[in-house]
Amino acid sequence: MDGPSLSIIVPVYAAEPYMERCARSLFGQTPEDIEYIFIDDCSPDRSVDVLLRTLEDYPARRPQVKIHRMPRNSGQAAVHVKGLE
């Protein structure tokens, strides 16, 4: 099988207060064949910084994490489409 068996797409916009808890919950999952796709929809806060700082506690997960930044704020529908690409 090519690629992971499970992909999780996480839209990121103004999620700074929740990002660490979200990331820890995701990275603590037991499946190893999983990828995490975080799509930053031009968040006005430090959500991605919190994500990156939290990821430091899960070095084995780093290869499974993809972080994409939208060129402009596009809304959840466009973010999900980007994640599916």
N, C-alpha and C positions, 0 to 999 in steps of 0.2 A: 504494500500500500504506500502511495506517495503522500507525504505530508502528514500532519497530525489527524487523529480521529475526531478531535473536538476542537472547535474554535469558538472563543468567547469574544464578542465585540462589545466594547465599553465606550459609549459616547462620553466625552469629557467636556463639560462646560460649567464653570462656576461651582465646582465640586470640591473645592479645597477642604471644607469642614468634614467631608465624608470620604475623601480619597484614601487616606491611610487605612481606615477600617475596611473599605471595599477591596483594596489591593491585598491586604493581609488575608482576608477571607478567600479571595481567589487563589493567591499563591500557596495557601495552606491546603489546597485540595490534593487528594491523593493520586489522581490520574497523572501519569507521566507523559502520555501522548496527547498533549494539550497545547494550544497556542492562545495567547492573550493579545488581542488587538485593541489598543487604546487609540481612539480618534479624537484629537484635540480640536475642538471646533472654535479655535481662537479664544479660548477661555481668558477672561479678564483678570483672573486671580492666579495663584501659584499651584494650581492643581497638579500640573505635570512635575513641578519641582518636588511636591510631596510624594508623587508616584515614584520618581527616581530615587528619592531618599529611602522610601520604604523598600524598594527593590534591592537596595544594598544589603538588606537582611536576608535575601533569598538569592544568593549568587547562582545557584543551580537553575533557577527559573529564567535568568537573563536571556539565554538563547531562545526562549519560548515567547519573549515579549517583543511586540512590534508597537511602536508609537509613531503615529502619523499626525501631521498638522494640516488642517484644511487651509487653503489659501485665504479664505475669508469665512466669516461666520455664515453657515449654510443651513443650519437646522438639523433636527434629528433624522429626518428622512434621507437627506444627502449624506449624513455621517454613516448611516447604516449601509447605504449603497457603496460608499468608499470602503467600508469594512468588508463587504462581500467581495469586492474586487480582489 
